[in-house]
Amino acid sequence: MKREARLPCVAAVAGGVLAPGRMRILPLSLLVVIVTLAGCGGADDDVSNGGTAPAKDLTGGAVDPGADPGPGAGGGGSNPGSTPGEATPGGGGPGAVTPPAAQYDAELQHCVDAINGYRKTKSLPALARSTALESFSGKAAASDASTKKPHGYFIQTKGGPGISTAQNEIPGWPMAQYKSLVSILDAGTKMMWNEGPGGGHYEAIAGKYSSVGCGIHVNADGSTWITQDFR
């Protein structure tokens, strides 16, 4: 039975309060849940061309306050524990996943390059690859892949707090259908960009941010979660 890819997601938290929002269905059933953080303190953003490569997972979100989770969306966080693939909110606590530095490095760089490629078409400045965002995004991807709740980790931790301001997510796309992480990244990011001005995912990619970090997590069944976190 062929698994259908779900639309990318976006989650939003304003002033620490979750704002309900709307859901938009696009081709290939890409789930959209918007998430924005406002008034949160920021951690130092360590920007480099390298960085920590998160566990397998791709998340996406657009800045659009008020999103209705809709079918397949989730607002909860991860389950505590030390089971591989699960992460607990708050960085280095018990159960938090810290992926090997070399894992998916090429794909994580491709994620950043793809985002900057679309920004370049609108004469927007390139976003720097951030190790702080990448570390957070990797934990988010692993947690969401475990709980099957798009943006669950982002919402529960309120973006770190202060690490990520906005998040795009590609939730559970089937590796068997797309064959490679790069194919999933390209198809998901293209779908988000094609929303155009006013679309939550598009606005996140084209937003006035300075840095970005991606996370990737692939479950045993091949379902792939990819997150893109912006600041």
Salt bridges, closest charged atoms under 4 A:
ASP64 OD2 - ARG22 NH2 2.66
ASP105 OD1 - ARG129 NH2 2.94
GLU134 OE1 - ARG129 NE 2.64
GLU169 OE1 - HIS151 ND1 3.53
ASP186 OD1 - HIS110 NE2 2.65
GLU195 OE1 - ARG24 NH1 3.72
GLU195 OE2 - HIS201 ND1 2.45
ASP221 OD2 - ARG3 NH1 3.51
